[in-house]
Amino acid sequence: MSSDYREIPEAVSKMLLAPPEKALEAALERRLVRLRCRRGEEEVELYIFHGKDRDYLVFPRRFCTCKDLELNVIMRRAKGTCYHLVAYEIALARNSLRDVEVECEVLFNVALEVLLVQRSPTLQKILFAETGSKSLERNRFSVDSGS
């Protein structure tokens, strides 16, 4: 690897001054997920960029498992960071991270799926169930409030 990974946090800060449209869009669409699990007193958090085609693990201001960071930031030194890290910072600042609490084994399975195949069917099911239940609540509310 030819790039100094320690330059990534500064690149994220610079890119936040004029964020790419894709980063803003991803943050607004709430595609950044914070999975949490508890085991006794210990809490574990995992950050995931849930893309349209792929998922990536995000280590805030440090690293992302996307190929763009690996190829264009670290190997080619063509740019300072990937937009996933910038989108995370925007979502954090706007309080638009999707917070999901799961069992620790589920969190571990999601991490493995993302690392091994860059897509987590488990995460998709969790997010779909979360969205579906909120839709049902909204529908129930609108029916109840109309009576």
C-alpha positions in Angstrom: 0.0 0.0 0.0 1.5 3.3 -1.1 -0.6 5.8 0.8 -0.4 7.0 4.4 -3.8 6.0 5.9 -3.3 8.8 8.5 -4.2 11.4 5.9 -7.8 10.1 5.6 -9.3 12.0 8.6 -8.0 15.3 7.2 -9.3 14.5 3.7 -12.8 13.7 5.2 -12.7 17.2 7.0 -11.8 18.9 3.7 -14.5 17.1 1.7 -17.1 18.0 4.3 -16.6 21.7 3.3 -18.0 20.9 -0.2 -19.5 17.4 0.1 -20.2 15.4 -3.0 -23.9 15.1 -4.0 -23.8 11.3 -3.5 -22.7 11.8 0.1 -25.5 14.2 0.8 -28.0 11.9 -0.9 -26.9 8.9 1.1 -27.2 10.7 4.4 -30.6 12.1 3.5 -31.8 8.6 2.5 -30.5 7.3 5.8 -28.3 4.7 4.2 -25.9 4.8 7.2 -26.7 2.3 9.9 -25.4 2.0 13.4 -25.9 -1.6 14.6 -25.6 -2.0 18.3 -25.6 -5.0 20.6 -25.1 -5.5 24.3 -23.4 -8.2 26.1 -23.5 -7.6 29.8 -22.1 -4.1 30.5 -20.3 -4.1 27.1 -21.9 -2.3 24.1 -20.6 -3.0 20.6 -21.4 -0.7 17.7 -20.9 -1.4 14.0 -21.3 1.2 11.3 -22.5 0.2 7.9 -23.0 2.1 4.6 -26.1 0.3 3.1 -25.7 1.0 -0.6 -28.0 0.4 -3.4 -25.9 -2.6 -4.6 -23.3 -3.2 -1.9 -22.8 -2.7 1.8 -19.6 -1.5 3.4 -18.2 -1.4 6.9 -17.4 2.2 7.9 -14.8 3.0 10.6 -15.5 6.8 11.1 -12.8 9.1 9.7 -10.4 6.1 9.3 -11.4 3.4 6.9 -14.2 2.0 4.7 -14.3 -1.5 3.1 -15.2 -0.2 -0.3 -13.0 -0.7 -3.3 -12.8 3.0 -4.0 -10.9 3.6 -0.8 -8.6 0.7 -1.4 -7.9 1.5 -5.0 -8.2 5.3 -5.5 -7.2 6.5 -2.0 -4.7 4.0 -0.7 -3.1 2.5 -3.8 -3.4 5.1 -6.6 -3.5 8.1 -4.3 -6.0 9.7 -6.7 -8.1 11.2 -4.0 -8.1 11.7 -0.2 -11.2 9.6 0.9 -14.3 7.9 -0.3 -17.8 9.4 -0.2 -19.0 6.8 2.3 -16.9 8.3 5.1 -18.1 11.7 4.3 -21.7 10.5 4.2 -21.3 9.0 7.6 -20.1 12.4 9.0 -23.1 14.2 7.4 -25.5 11.6 8.8 -24.0 11.8 12.2 -24.2 15.6 12.2 -27.8 15.6 11.0 -28.8 12.8 13.5 -29.9 10.6 10.6 -28.0 7.4 11.3 -30.4 4.5 11.4 -30.0 3.1 14.9 -30.8 -0.6 15.2 -30.3 -2.8 18.2 -29.6 -6.5 17.6 -28.3 -9.6 19.3 -24.5 -9.7 19.2 -24.5 -12.8 17.0 -26.6 -11.0 14.4 -24.2 -8.1 14.5 -21.3 -10.5 13.9 -23.2 -12.2 11.0 -23.9 -8.9 9.3 -20.2 -8.0 9.6 -19.1 -11.3 8.1 -21.6 -11.0 5.2 -20.4 -7.5 4.4 -16.8 -8.5 4.5 -17.2 -11.7 2.5 -19.8 -10.7 -0.1 -20.2 -7.0 0.2 -24.0 -7.4 0.8 -25.8 -8.4 4.0 -29.1 -10.2 3.5 -29.5 -10.2 7.2 -29.2 -6.4 7.3 -31.7 -6.0 4.5 -34.2 -8.1 6.4 -33.7 -6.0 9.6 -34.1 -2.7 7.7 -37.1 -3.9 5.8 -38.8 -5.1 9.0 -37.9 -1.8 10.7 -39.3 0.2 7.8 -42.4 -2.0 7.4 -43.3 -1.7 11.1 -43.0 2.1 10.9 -45.2 2.1 7.8 -47.8 0.1 9.7 -47.7 2.5 12.6 -48.1 5.5 10.3 -51.1 3.8 8.6 -52.6 2.8 11.9 -52.2 6.4 13.1 -53.7 7.9 10.1 -56.7 5.6 10.3 -57.2 6.2 14.0 -56.8 10.0 13.6 -59.4 10.0 10.8 -62.1 8.5 13.1 
